[in-house]
Amino acid sequence: MTGRLDRAQPYVLGLFRIVVGLLFACHGAASLFGVLGGAAGTDGGTIETGTWPGWYAAVIQLVGGGLVLLGLGTRAAAFIASGSMAYAYFKVHQPSALWPMENGGEPSALFCWAFLLLVFTGSGAFGLDRLFTRRSAAGDEPAAERQTPVAA
């Protein structure tokens, strides 16, 4: 049974990455463009351009979430996204109460840990990272090594 589960791991990880990236990008789109209910705390509106830290967080959410969704630069995008969610938790939520259940910081904490996991696992299946890695690995191989030896 574990053999079958192990073979499915890259595909499940790829689906996990896609869902987390999509949800994160939706938060950014809501804050920047007022779609999907708009920015939190603005009654469906948007965050004013350039305001710290909300607007910058929304840009990280949209761009980072989109990159993670596509599996392009997954580890770097996930690292930045994880850090932004750690910042959000400790600067915005944690000062009001210690536990995420009390301070409304559950989404920040969950996104932080989900992205940290992707920093260490990579994109899994279905990611553009894998496509570029395969192409560059095949292109970097010297011509002499690509030729198959002829048996005498």
N, CA, C and O atoms as a GROMACS GRO file, in nm:
protein
  608
    1MET      N    1   0.081  -0.120   0.000
    1MET     CA    2   0.000   0.000   0.000
    1MET      C    3   0.086   0.126   0.000
    1MET      O    4   0.057   0.222  -0.072
    2THR      N    5   0.192   0.127   0.081
    2THR     CA    6   0.275   0.247   0.084
    2THR      C    7   0.347   0.268  -0.047
    2THR      O    8   0.378   0.382  -0.082
    3GLY      N    9   0.375   0.162  -0.122
    3GLY     CA   10   0.438   0.178  -0.253
    3GLY      C   11   0.352   0.259  -0.347
    3GLY      O   12   0.401   0.345  -0.420
    4ARG      N   13   0.222   0.230  -0.346
    4ARG     CA   14   0.129   0.305  -0.432
    4ARG      C   15   0.118   0.450  -0.387
    4ARG      O   16   0.112   0.541  -0.469
    5LEU      N   17   0.115   0.470  -0.257
    5LEU     CA   18   0.109   0.607  -0.205
    5LEU      C   19   0.236   0.684  -0.238
    5LEU      O   20   0.230   0.802  -0.271
    6ASP      N   21   0.350   0.618  -0.229
    6ASP     CA   22   0.476   0.684  -0.262
    6ASP      C   23   0.481   0.726  -0.408
    6ASP      O   24   0.533   0.833  -0.440
    7ARG      N   25   0.427   0.642  -0.497
    7ARG     CA   26   0.426   0.677  -0.639
    7ARG      C   27   0.334   0.796  -0.669
    7ARG      O   28   0.357   0.870  -0.765
    8ALA      N   29   0.233   0.812  -0.588
    8ALA     CA   30   0.139   0.924  -0.608
    8ALA      C   31   0.190   1.055  -0.547
    8ALA      O   32   0.133   1.161  -0.573
    9GLN      N   33   0.294   1.049  -0.467
    9GLN     CA   34   0.340   1.166  -0.392
    9GLN      C   35   0.367   1.288  -0.479
    9GLN      O   36   0.319   1.396  -0.444
   10PRO      N   37   0.441   1.279  -0.590
   10PRO     CA   38   0.466   1.400  -0.669
   10PRO      C   39   0.338   1.462  -0.725
   10PRO      O   40   0.329   1.584  -0.740
   11TYR      N   41   0.240   1.379  -0.757
   11TYR     CA   42   0.115   1.430  -0.813
   11TYR      C   43   0.030   1.499  -0.706
   11TYR      O   44  -0.029   1.604  -0.731
   12VAL      N   45   0.024   1.439  -0.588
   12VAL     CA   46  -0.050   1.500  -0.478
   12VAL      C   47   0.019   1.630  -0.435
   12VAL      O   48  -0.048   1.728  -0.405
   13LEU      N   49   0.151   1.630  -0.432
   13LEU     CA   50   0.226   1.751  -0.398
   13LEU      C   51   0.200   1.860  -0.503
   13LEU      O   52   0.186   1.978  -0.469
   14GLY      N   53   0.195   1.821  -0.630
   14GLY     CA   54   0.164   1.916  -0.736
   14GLY      C   55   0.025   1.976  -0.720
   14GLY      O   56   0.007   2.096  -0.737
   15LEU      N   57  -0.074   1.892  -0.686
   15LEU     CA   58  -0.210   1.942  -0.663
   15LEU      C   59  -0.215   2.033  -0.541
   15LEU      O   60  -0.284   2.135  -0.542
   16PHE      N   61  -0.142   1.996  -0.436
   16PHE     CA   62  -0.133   2.080  -0.316
   16PHE      C   63  -0.078   2.217  -0.351
   16PHE      O   64  -0.132   2.319  -0.309
   17ARG      N   65   0.030   2.220  -0.429
   17ARG     CA   66   0.092   2.345  -0.471
   17ARG      C   67  -0.005   2.430  -0.552
   17ARG      O   68  -0.013   2.551  -0.530
   18ILE      N   69  -0.077   2.369  -0.642
   18ILE     CA   70  -0.173   2.441  -0.727
   18ILE      C   71  -0.283   2.504  -0.643
   18ILE      O   72  -0.317   2.621  -0.662
   19VAL      N   73  -0.340   2.427  -0.550
   19VAL     CA   74  -0.450   2.478  -0.467
   19VAL      C   75  -0.401   2.590  -0.376
   19VAL      O   76  -0.467   2.693  -0.365
   20VAL      N   77  -0.287   2.571  -0.309
   20VAL     CA   78  -0.235   2.673  -0.218
   20VAL      C   79  -0.200   2.800  -0.297
   20VAL      O   80  -0.231   2.910  -0.253
   21GLY      N   81  -0.136   2.784  -0.412
   21GLY     CA   82  -0.102   2.900  -0.495
   21GLY      C   83  -0.225   2.974  -0.542
   21GLY      O   84  -0.227   3.097  -0.542
   22LEU      N   85  -0.327   2.902  -0.584
   22LEU     CA   86  -0.451   2.964  -0.631
   22LEU      C   87  -0.519   3.043  -0.520
   22LEU      O   88  -0.560   3.157  -0.540
   23LEU      N   89  -0.531   2.981  -0.403
   23LEU     CA   90  -0.595   3.049  -0.290
   23LEU      C   91  -0.519   3.174  -0.248
   23LEU      O   92  -0.579   3.276  -0.216
   24PHE      N   93  -0.386   3.166  -0.250
   24PHE     CA   94  -0.304   3.280  -0.212
   24PHE      C   95  -0.316   3.392  -0.314
   24PHE      O   96  -0.328   3.509  -0.278
   25ALA      N   97  -0.315   3.357  -0.442
   25ALA     CA   98  -0.330   3.456  -0.549
   25ALA      C   99  -0.468   3.522  -0.541
   25ALA      O  100  -0.481   3.641  -0.570
   26CYS      N  101  -0.570   3.447  -0.503
   26CYS     CA  102  -0.704   3.504  -0.489
   26CYS      C  103  -0.707   3.610  -0.380
   26CYS      O  104  -0.775   3.712  -0.394
   27HIS      N  105  -0.634   3.589  -0.270
   27HIS     CA  106  -0.626   3.691  -0.165
   27HIS      C  107  -0.564   3.819  -0.221
   27HIS      O  108  -0.613   3.929  -0.194
   28GLY      N  109  -0.458   3.805  -0.298
   28GLY     CA  110  -0.395   3.923  -0.357
   28GLY      C  111  -0.486   3.993  -0.456
   28GLY      O  112  -0.494   4.116  -0.456
   29ALA      N  113  -0.554   3.916  -0.540
   29ALA     CA  114  -0.646   3.976  -0.638
   29ALA      C  115  -0.760   4.049  -0.568
   29ALA      O  116  -0.801   4.156  -0.612
   30ALA      N  117  -0.811   3.992  -0.460
   30ALA     CA  118  -0.919   4.057  -0.386
   30ALA      C  119  -0.873   4.190  -0.329
   30ALA      O  120  -0.946   4.289  -0.335
   31SER      N  121  -0.753   4.194  -0.274
   31SER     CA  122  -0.702   4.316  -0.213
   31SER      C  123  -0.665   4.422  -0.316
   31SER      O  124  -0.687   4.541  -0.294
   32LEU      N  125  -0.609   4.380  -0.429
   32LEU     CA  126  -0.563   4.476  -0.530
   32LEU      C  127  -0.673   4.524  -0.623
   32LEU      O  128  -0.675   4.640  -0.663
   33PHE      N  129  -0.766   4.434  -0.658
   33PHE     CA  130  -0.865   4.466  -0.761
   33PHE      C  131  -1.010   4.467  -0.712
   33PHE      O  132  -1.100   4.499  -0.788
   34GLY      N  133  -1.031   4.433  -0.585
   34GLY     CA  134  -1.167   4.434  -0.530
   34GLY      C  135  -1.255   4.320  -0.576
   34GLY      O  136  -1.376   4.324  -0.556
   35VAL      N  137  -1.197   4.218  -0.637
   35VAL     CA  138  -1.274   4.103  -0.682
   35VAL      C  139  -1.290   4.003  -0.567
   35VAL      O  140  -1.221   4.014  -0.466
   36LEU      N  141  -1.378   3.908  -0.582
   36LEU     CA  142  -1.396   3.799  -0.486
   36LEU      C  143  -1.425   3.851  -0.345
   36LEU      O  144  -1.380   3.793  -0.247
   37GLY      N  145  -1.498   3.959  -0.336
   37GLY     CA  146  -1.533   4.014  -0.207
   37GLY      C  147  -1.446   4.130  -0.162
   37GLY      O  148  -1.477   4.195  -0.062
   38GLY      N  149  -1.338   4.157  -0.233
   38GLY     CA  150  -1.253   4.271  -0.200
   38GLY      C  151  -1.159   4.244  -0.084
   38GLY      O  152  -1.157   4.134  -0.028
   39ALA      N  153  -1.083   4.345  -0.050
   39ALA     CA  154  -0.984   4.335   0.058
   39ALA      C  155  -1.053   4.319   0.192
   39ALA      O  156  -1.159   4.377   0.216
   40ALA      N  157  -0.992   4.240   0.279
   40ALA     CA  158  -1.046   4.222   0.414
   40ALA      C  159  -1.054   4.356   0.485
   40ALA      O  160  -0.959   4.435   0.483
   41GLY      N  161  -1.167   4.382   0.546
   41GLY     CA  162  -1.184   4.504   0.622
   41GLY      C  163  -1.214   4.628   0.540
   41GLY      O  164  -1.211   4.739   0.594
   42THR      N  165  -1.244   4.613   0.410
   42THR     CA  166  -1.272   4.730   0.326
   42THR      C  167  -1.411   4.729   0.265
   42THR      O  168  -1.440   4.810   0.177
   43ASP      N  169  -1.498   4.639   0.308
   43ASP     CA  170  -1.633   4.627   0.253
   43ASP      C  171  -1.633   4.612   0.102
   43ASP      O  172  -1.709   4.680   0.032
   44GLY      N  173  -1.549   4.525   0.051
   44GLY     CA  174  -1.545   4.496  -0.091
   44GLY      C  175  -1.454   4.586  -0.171
   44GLY      O  176  -1.450   4.575  -0.294
   45GLY      N  177  -1.381   4.673  -0.107
   45GLY     CA  178  -1.294   4.765  -0.178
   45GLY      C  179  -1.153   4.711  -0.196
   45GLY      O  180  -1.128   4.591  -0.179
   46THR      N  181  -1.064   4.800  -0.231
   46THR     CA  182  -0.924   4.764  -0.253
   46THR      C  183  -0.835   4.837  -0.154
   46THR      O  184  -0.877   4.930  -0.085
   47ILE      N  185  -0.712   4.792  -0.148
   47ILE     CA  186  -0.612   4.858  -0.065
   47ILE      C  187  -0.550   4.970  -0.146
   47ILE      O  188  -0.519   4.952  -0.264
   48GLU      N  189  -0.530   5.085  -0.084
   48GLU     CA  190  -0.471   5.198  -0.154
   48GLU      C  191  -0.329   5.165  -0.198
   48GLU      O  192  -0.250   5.110  -0.121
   49THR      N  193  -0.296   5.200  -0.321
   49THR     CA  194  -0.165   5.170  -0.380
   49THR      C  195  -0.052   5.226  -0.296
   49THR      O  196  -0.052   5.344  -0.259
   50GLY      N  197   0.044   5.141  -0.267
   50GLY     CA  198   0.165   5.182  -0.197
   50GLY      C  199   0.157   5.184  -0.046
   50GLY      O  200   0.256   5.216   0.020
   51THR      N  201   0.040   5.151   0.012
   51THR     CA  202   0.031   5.154   0.157
   51THR      C  203   0.105   5.036   0.218
   51THR      O  204   0.100   4.924   0.169
   52TRP      N  205   0.174   5.066   0.329
   52TRP     CA  206   0.252   4.963   0.398
   52TRP      C  207   0.170   4.909   0.514
   52TRP      O  208   0.105   4.988   0.583
   53PRO      N  209   0.170   4.782   0.537
   53PRO     CA  210   0.226   4.673   0.459
   53PRO      C  211   0.124   4.608   0.366
   53PRO      O  212   0.159   4.520   0.287
   54GLY      N  213  -0.003   4.651   0.375
   54GLY     CA  214  -0.111   4.583   0.304
   54GLY      C  215  -0.096   4.571   0.155
   54GLY      O  216  -0.116   4.463   0.099
   55TRP      N  217  -0.060   4.681   0.088
   55TRP     CA  218  -0.050   4.676  -0.058
   55TRP      C  219   0.065   4.587  -0.101
   55TRP      O  220   0.052   4.510  -0.196
   56TYR      N  221   0.177   4.596  -0.032
   56TYR     CA  222   0.293   4.512  -0.066
   56TYR      C  223   0.264   4.365  -0.040
   56TYR      O  224   0.306   4.277  -0.116
   57ALA      N  225   0.192   4.338   0.069
   57ALA     CA  226   0.151   4.200   0.097
   57ALA      C  227   0.061   4.147  -0.013
   57ALA      O  228   0.074   4.032  -0.054
   58ALA      N  229  -0.030   4.231  -0.062
   58ALA     CA  230  -0.122   4.189  -0.169
   58ALA      C  231  -0.046   4.160  -0.299
   58ALA      O  232  -0.081   4.066  -0.371
   59VAL      N  233   0.056   4.239  -0.329
   59VAL     CA  234   0.138   4.213  -0.448
   59VAL      C  235   0.212   4.080  -0.432
   59VAL      O  236   0.218   4.000  -0.526
   60ILE      N  237   0.268   4.056  -0.314
   60ILE     CA  238   0.335   3.928  -0.288
   60ILE      C  239   0.236   3.814  -0.301
   60ILE      O  240   0.269   3.709  -0.356
   61GLN      N  241   0.115   3.833  -0.251
   61GLN     CA  242   0.013   3.729  -0.261
   61GLN      C  243  -0.023   3.699  -0.406
   61GLN      O  244  -0.030   3.583  -0.445
   62LEU      N  245  -0.045   3.803  -0.485
   62LEU     CA  246  -0.085   3.782  -0.624
   62LEU      C  247   0.029   3.722  -0.706
   62LEU      O  248   0.010   3.621  -0.774
   63VAL      N  249   0.145   3.784  -0.701
   63VAL     CA  250   0.257   3.737  -0.782
   63VAL      C  251   0.312   3.604  -0.729
   63VAL      O  252   0.331   3.510  -0.806
   64GLY      N  253   0.336   3.598  -0.599
   64GLY     CA  254   0.389   3.474  -0.540
   64GLY      C  255   0.292   3.359  -0.556
   64GLY      O  256   0.333   3.247  -0.588
   65GLY      N  257   0.163   3.385  -0.532
   65GLY     CA  258   0.062   3.281  -0.549
   65GLY      C  259   0.055   3.233  -0.694
   65GLY      O  260   0.041   3.113  -0.720
   66GLY      N  261   0.064   3.328  -0.788
   66GLY     CA  262   0.062   3.290  -0.930
   66GLY      C  263   0.183   3.206  -0.969
   66GLY      O  264   0.169   3.108  -1.042
   67LEU      N  265   0.300   3.243  -0.920
   67LEU     CA  266   0.420   3.165  -0.950
   67LEU      C  267   0.413   3.026  -0.890
   67LEU      O  268   0.450   2.928  -0.954
   68VAL      N  269   0.367   3.017  -0.766
   68VAL     CA  270   0.352   2.886  -0.702
   68VAL      C  271   0.247   2.804  -0.776
   68VAL      O  272   0.267   2.684  -0.798
   69LEU      N  273   0.137   2.866  -0.813
   69LEU     CA  274   0.032   2.798  -0.889
   69LEU      C  275   0.088   2.735  -1.016
   69LEU      O  276   0.057   2.620  -1.048
   70LEU      N  277   0.170   2.810  -1.088
   70LEU     CA  278   0.229   2.761  -1.212
   70LEU      C  279   0.346   2.667  -1.189
   70LEU      O  280   0.386   2.593  -1.279
   71GLY      N  281   0.401   2.670  -1.070
   71GLY     CA  282   0.520   2.589  -1.043
   71GLY      C  283   0.642   2.650  -1.109
   71GLY      O  284   0.729   2.577  -1.157
   72LEU      N  285   0.650   2.781  -1.111
   72LEU     CA  286   0.761   2.851  -1.175
   72LEU      C  287   0.837   2.929  -1.069
   72LEU      O  288   0.784   3.023  -1.010
   73GLY      N  289   0.961   2.890  -1.045
   73GLY     CA  290   1.037   2.952  -0.936
   73GLY      C  291   0.973   2.922  -0.802
   73GLY      O  292   0.969   3.006  -0.713
   74THR      N  293   0.922   2.801  -0.789
   74THR     CA  294   0.841   2.762  -0.674
   74THR      C  295   0.911   2.785  -0.542
   74THR      O  296   0.854   2.845  -0.450
   75ARG      N  297   1.034   2.738  -0.530
   75ARG     CA  298   1.103   2.747  -0.400
   75ARG      C  299   1.126   2.892  -0.358
   75ARG      O  300   1.103   2.926  -0.243
   76ALA      N  301   1.170   2.977  -0.450
   76ALA     CA  302   1.194   3.118  -0.417
   76ALA      C  303   1.064   3.190  -0.387
   76ALA      O  304   1.055   3.265  -0.289
   77ALA      N  305   0.962   3.169  -0.470
   77ALA     CA  306   0.832   3.234  -0.448
   77ALA      C  307   0.771   3.188  -0.316
   77ALA      O  308   0.714   3.268  -0.243
   78ALA      N  309   0.781   3.060  -0.286
   78ALA     CA  310   0.726   3.006  -0.162
   78ALA      C  311   0.802   3.060  -0.041
   78ALA      O  312   0.742   3.083   0.064
   79PHE      N  313   0.932   3.080  -0.054
   79PHE     CA  314   1.012   3.135   0.055
   79PHE      C  315   0.966   3.277   0.088
   79PHE      O  316   0.947   3.311   0.205
   80ILE      N  317   0.948   3.358  -0.014
   80ILE     CA  318   0.902   3.497   0.007
   80ILE      C  319   0.760   3.498   0.062
   80ILE      O  320   0.729   3.576   0.153
   81ALA      N  321   0.673   3.413   0.007
   81ALA     CA  322   0.535   3.408   0.053
   81ALA      C  323   0.528   3.361   0.199
   81ALA      O  324   0.450   3.415   0.277
   82SER      N  325   0.608   3.262   0.235
   82SER     CA  326   0.610   3.213   0.372
   82SER      C  327   0.656   3.323   0.467
   82SER      O  328   0.598   3.342   0.574
   83GLY      N  329   0.759   3.395   0.429
   83GLY     CA  330   0.808   3.505   0.512
   83GLY      C  331   0.705   3.614   0.528
   83GLY      O  332   0.690   3.671   0.637
   84SER      N  333   0.633   3.645   0.421
   84SER     CA  334   0.531   3.750   0.432
   84SER      C  335   0.418   3.707   0.525
   84SER      O  336   0.362   3.790   0.596
   85MET      N  337   0.384   3.580   0.525
   85MET     CA  338   0.279   3.531   0.614
   85MET      C  339   0.328   3.523   0.758
   85MET      O  340   0.249   3.544   0.851
   86ALA      N  341   0.455   3.494   0.778
   86ALA     CA  342   0.511   3.498   0.914
   86ALA      C  343   0.505   3.641   0.967
   86ALA      O  344   0.467   3.664   1.082
   87TYR      N  345   0.543   3.736   0.883
   87TYR     CA  346   0.535   3.878   0.920
   87TYR      C  347   0.392   3.915   0.955
   87TYR      O  348   0.366   3.979   1.057
   88ALA      N  349   0.297   3.874   0.870
   88ALA     CA  350   0.156   3.906   0.894
   88ALA      C  351   0.110   3.849   1.027
   88ALA      O  352   0.038   3.915   1.102
   89TYR      N  353   0.150   3.726   1.055
   89TYR     CA  354   0.106   3.665   1.180
   89TYR      C  355   0.163   3.739   1.301
   89TYR      O  356   0.089   3.776   1.392
   90PHE      N  357   0.294   3.761   1.302
   90PHE     CA  358   0.357   3.817   1.421
   90PHE      C  359   0.335   3.968   1.437
   90PHE      O  360   0.334   4.018   1.550
   91LYS      N  361   0.317   4.041   1.329
   91LYS     CA  362   0.298   4.186   1.339
   91LYS      C  363   0.150   4.226   1.344
   91LYS      O  364   0.116   4.325   1.410
   92VAL      N  365   0.064   4.152   1.277
   92VAL     CA  366  -0.076   4.192   1.269
   92VAL      C  367  -0.162   4.113   1.369
   92VAL      O  368  -0.241   4.173   1.442
   93HIS      N  369  -0.147   3.981   1.372
   93HIS     CA  370  -0.237   3.898   1.451
   93HIS      C  371  -0.189   3.870   1.593
   93HIS      O  372  -0.265   3.887   1.688
   94GLN      N  373  -0.066   3.830   1.609
   94GLN     CA  374  -0.017   3.785   1.739
   94GLN      C  375  -0.020   3.891   1.848
   94GLN      O  376  -0.042   3.855   1.964
   95PRO      N  377  -0.001   4.020   1.820
   95PRO     CA  378  -0.008   4.118   1.928
   95PRO      C  379  -0.143   4.123   2.001
   95PRO      O  380  -0.149   4.163   2.117
   96SER      N  381  -0.252   4.084   1.934
   96SER     CA  382  -0.383   4.090   1.999
   96SER      C  383  -0.412   3.968   2.086
   96SER      O  384  -0.490   3.977   2.180
   97ALA      N  385  -0.349   3.854   2.057
   97ALA     CA  386  -0.366   3.732   2.138
   97ALA      C  387  -0.261   3.630   2.093
   97ALA      O  388  -0.211   3.638   1.980
   98LEU      N  389  -0.228   3.537   2.179
   98LEU     CA  390  -0.121   3.441   2.150
   98LEU      C  391  -0.161   3.338   2.045
   98LEU      O  392  -0.085   3.311   1.952
   99TRP      N  393  -0.279   3.279   2.059
   99TRP     CA  394  -0.317   3.165   1.975
   99TRP      C  395  -0.391   3.210   1.848
   99TRP      O  396  -0.471   3.303   1.852
  100PRO      N  397  -0.365   3.143   1.736
  100PRO     CA  398  -0.434   3.178   1.610
  100PRO      C  399  -0.586   3.173   1.620
  100PRO      O  400  -0.654   3.252   1.555
  101MET      N  401  -0.639   3.082   1.701
  101MET     CA  402  -0.785   3.075   1.719
  101MET      C  403  -0.838   3.203   1.782
  101MET      O  404  -0.952   3.242   1.756
  102GLU      N  405  -0.758   3.267   1.864
  102GLU     CA  406  -0.802   3.387   1.935
  102GLU      C  407  -0.776   3.514   1.855
  102GLU      O  408  -0.852   3.611   1.868
  103ASN      N  409  -0.672   3.516   1.773
  103ASN     CA  410  -0.632   3.641   1.708
  103ASN      C  411  -0.666   3.650   1.560
  103ASN      O  412  -0.630   3.748   1.494
  104GLY      N  413  -0.735   3.550   1.505
  104GLY     CA  414  -0.774   3.552   1.364
  104GLY      C  415  -0.659   3.526   1.268
  104GLY      O  416  -0.670   3.556   1.149
  105GLY      N  417  -0.550   3.471   1.318
  105GLY     CA  418  -0.432   3.450   1.236
  105GLY      C  419  -0.418   3.312   1.176
  105GLY      O  420  -0.311   3.277   1.126
  106GLU      N  421  -0.522   3.231   1.180
  106GLU     CA  422  -0.512   3.096   1.125
  106GLU      C  423  -0.474   3.093   0.978
  106GLU      O  424  -0.385   3.016   0.940
  107PRO      N  425  -0.537   3.176   0.890
  107PRO     CA  426  -0.495   3.171   0.750
  107PRO      C  427  -0.347   3.208   0.732
  107PRO      O  428  -0.278   3.146   0.652
  108SER      N  429  -0.300   3.307   0.804
  108SER     CA  430  -0.159   3.347   0.793
  108SER      C  431  -0.068   3.233   0.837
  108SER      O  432   0.031   3.203   0.770
  109ALA      N  433  -0.101   3.170   0.949
  109ALA     CA  434  -0.019   3.061   0.999
  109ALA      C  435  -0.020   2.942   0.903
  109ALA      O  436   0.084   2.884   0.875
  110LEU      N  437  -0.136   2.907   0.853
  110LEU     CA  438  -0.146   2.793   0.760
  110LEU      C  439  -0.072   2.821   0.630
  110LEU      O  440   0.002   2.735   0.581
  111PHE      N  441  -0.090   2.939   0.572
  111PHE     CA  442  -0.017   2.973   0.450
  111PHE      C  443   0.133   2.973   0.476
  111PHE      O  444   0.210   2.924   0.393
  112CYS      N  445   0.176   3.027   0.589
  112CYS     CA  446   0.318   3.031   0.621
  112CYS      C  447   0.378   2.891   0.620
  112CYS      O  448   0.481   2.867   0.556
  113TRP      N  449   0.314   2.798   0.689
  113TRP     CA  450   0.368   2.661   0.697
  113TRP      C  451   0.353   2.586   0.565
  113TRP      O  452   0.440   2.505   0.530
  114ALA      N  453   0.245   2.610   0.492
  114ALA     CA  454   0.227   2.543   0.362
  114ALA      C  455   0.336   2.587   0.265
  114ALA      O  456   0.394   2.504   0.194
  115PHE      N  457   0.365   2.717   0.262
  115PHE     CA  458   0.470   2.766   0.172
  115PHE      C  459   0.608   2.720   0.218
  115PHE      O  460   0.694   2.692   0.135
  116LEU      N  461   0.630   2.713   0.349
  116LEU     CA  462   0.758   2.664   0.397
  116LEU      C  463   0.779   2.519   0.354
  116LEU      O  464   0.891   2.480   0.319
  117LEU      N  465   0.674   2.439   0.356
  117LEU     CA  466   0.683   2.301   0.307
  117LEU      C  467   0.724   2.300   0.160
  117LEU      O  468   0.809   2.219   0.121
  118LEU      N  469   0.666   2.387   0.078
  118LEU     CA  470   0.699   2.392  -0.064
  118LEU      C  471   0.843   2.439  -0.089
  118LEU      O  472   0.903   2.403  -0.190
  119VAL      N  473   0.899   2.519   0.002
  119VAL     CA  474   1.039   2.559  -0.011
  119VAL      C  475   1.127   2.434  -0.010
  119VAL      O  476   1.225   2.426  -0.085
  120PHE      N  477   1.093   2.338   0.074
  120PHE     CA  478   1.176   2.219   0.089
  120PHE      C  479   1.139   2.105  -0.006
  120PHE      O  480   1.224   2.022  -0.037
  121THR      N  481   1.015   2.100  -0.053
  121THR     CA  482   0.975   1.990  -0.141
  121THR      C  483   0.984   2.026  -0.289
  121THR      O  484   0.998   1.936  -0.372
  122GLY      N  485   0.976   2.152  -0.322
  122GLY     CA  486   0.974   2.192  -0.462
  122GLY      C  487   0.833   2.182  -0.518
  122GLY      O  488   0.736   2.170  -0.443
  123SER      N  489   0.824   2.186  -0.649
  123SER     CA  490   0.693   2.200  -0.713
  123SER      C  491   0.614   2.071  -0.728
  123SER      O  492   0.493   2.077  -0.751
  124GLY      N  493   0.676   1.956  -0.717
  124GLY     CA  494   0.604   1.832  -0.741
  124GLY      C  495   0.572   1.820  -0.889
  124GLY      O  496   0.638   1.880  -0.974
  125ALA      N  497   0.471   1.741  -0.919
  125ALA     CA  498   0.432   1.720  -1.059
  125ALA      C  499   0.357   1.843  -1.111
  125ALA      O  500   0.312   1.927  -1.033
  126PHE      N  501   0.346   1.852  -1.239
  126PHE     CA  502   0.268   1.954  -1.310
  126PHE      C  503   0.329   2.094  -1.305
  126PHE      O  504   0.265   2.189  -1.351
  127GLY      N  505   0.447   2.111  -1.252
  127GLY     CA  506   0.506   2.244  -1.242
  127GLY      C  507   0.595   2.278  -1.360
  127GLY      O  508   0.659   2.190  -1.418
  128LEU      N  509   0.598   2.406  -1.395
  128LEU     CA  510   0.686   2.450  -1.503
  128LEU      C  511   0.834   2.436  -1.464
  128LEU      O  512   0.919   2.424  -1.552
  129ASP      N  513   0.864   2.438  -1.334
  129ASP     CA  514   1.001   2.415  -1.288
  129ASP      C  515   1.057   2.285  -1.345
  129ASP      O  516   1.171   2.280  -1.391
  130ARG      N  517   0.977   2.181  -1.342
  130ARG     CA  518   1.022   2.050  -1.389
  130ARG      C  519   1.047   2.049  -1.540
  130ARG      O  520   1.140   1.985  -1.588
  131LEU      N  521   0.964   2.121  -1.613
  131LEU     CA  522   0.980   2.130  -1.758
  131LEU      C  523   1.114   2.194  -1.792
  131LEU      O  524   1.187   2.143  -1.877
  132PHE      N  525   1.147   2.306  -1.726
  132PHE     CA  526   1.272   2.375  -1.753
  132PHE      C  527   1.392   2.297  -1.702
  132PHE      O  528   1.499   2.301  -1.764
  133THR      N  529   1.376   2.225  -1.591
  133THR     CA  530   1.486   2.144  -1.538
  133THR      C  531   1.520   2.032  -1.635
  133THR      O  532   1.638   2.004  -1.658
  134ARG      N  533   1.420   1.968  -1.691
  134ARG     CA  534   1.445   1.860  -1.788
  134ARG      C  535   1.514   1.911  -1.912
  134ARG      O  536   1.609   1.850  -1.961
  135ARG      N  537   1.467   2.025  -1.964
  135ARG     CA  538   1.528   2.081  -2.085
  135ARG      C  539   1.672   2.121  -2.062
  135ARG      O  540   1.759   2.092  -2.144
  136SER      N  541   1.699   2.189  -1.950
  136SER     CA  542   1.835   2.234  -1.926
  136SER      C  543   1.927   2.117  -1.896
  136SER      O  544   2.045   2.121  -1.933
  137ALA      N  545   1.877   2.013  -1.831
  137ALA     CA  546   1.960   1.896  -1.804
  137ALA      C  547   1.998   1.826  -1.934
  137ALA      O  548   2.111   1.780  -1.950
  138ALA      N  549   1.904   1.818  -2.028
  138ALA     CA  550   1.933   1.755  -2.156
  138ALA      C  551   2.027   1.842  -2.240
  138ALA      O  552   2.112   1.789  -2.311
  139GLY      N  553   2.012   1.973  -2.232
  139GLY     CA  554   2.095   2.064  -2.310
  139GLY      C  555   2.235   2.081  -2.254
  139GLY      O  556   2.327   2.114  -2.329
  140ASP      N  557   2.253   2.060  -2.123
  140ASP     CA  558   2.384   2.077  -2.060
  140ASP      C  559   2.474   1.957  -2.078
  140ASP      O  560   2.595   1.967  -2.056
  141GLU      N  561   2.419   1.846  -2.118
  141GLU     CA  562   2.495   1.724  -2.133
  141GLU      C  563   2.586   1.735  -2.256
  141GLU      O  564   2.539   1.769  -2.365
  142PRO      N  565   2.716   1.707  -2.241
  142PRO     CA  566   2.806   1.714  -2.356
  142PRO      C  567   2.765   1.615  -2.466
  142PRO      O  568   2.709   1.509  -2.438
  143ALA      N  569   2.793   1.652  -2.589
  143ALA     CA  570   2.752   1.570  -2.704
  143ALA      C  571   2.811   1.431  -2.697
  143ALA      O  572   2.744   1.335  -2.734
  144ALA      N  573   2.933   1.416  -2.651
  144ALA     CA  574   2.997   1.284  -2.643
  144ALA      C  575   2.921   1.192  -2.549
  144ALA      O  576   2.915   1.071  -2.573
  145GLU      N  577   2.863   1.245  -2.443
  145GLU     CA  578   2.790   1.163  -2.348
  145GLU      C  579   2.652   1.127  -2.398
  145GLU      O  580   2.595   1.027  -2.355
  146ARG      N  581   2.594   1.207  -2.490
  146ARG     CA  582   2.461   1.179  -2.542
  146ARG      C  583   2.462   1.066  -2.644
  146ARG      O  584   2.360   1.001  -2.665
  147GLN      N  585   2.575   1.044  -2.706
  147GLN     CA  586   2.582   0.938  -2.807
  147GLN      C  587   2.589   0.803  -2.738
  147GLN      O  588   2.659   0.785  -2.639
  148THR      N  589   2.515   0.708  -2.793
  148THR     CA  590   2.520   0.574  -2.738
  148THR      C  591   2.638   0.500  -2.799
  148THR      O  592   2.659   0.506  -2.921
  149PRO      N  593   2.714   0.430  -2.717
  149PRO     CA  594   2.829   0.357  -2.770
  149PRO      C  595   2.784   0.242  -2.860
  149PRO      O  596   2.681   0.180  -2.836
  150VAL      N  597   2.862   0.216  -2.964
  150VAL     CA  598   2.834   0.109  -3.059
  150VAL      C  599   2.907  -0.015  -3.013
  150VAL      O  600   3.027  -0.012  -2.988
  151ALA      N  601   2.833  -0.126  -3.002
  151ALA     CA  602   2.893  -0.252  -2.959
  151ALA      C  603   2.978  -0.308  -3.071
  151ALA      O  604   2.940  -0.302  -3.188
  152ALA      N  605   3.094  -0.363  -3.037
  152ALA     CA  606   3.186  -0.417  -3.136
  152ALA      C  607   3.154  -0.557  -3.172
  152ALA      O  608   3.223  -0.617  -3.255
   0.00000   0.00000   0.00000
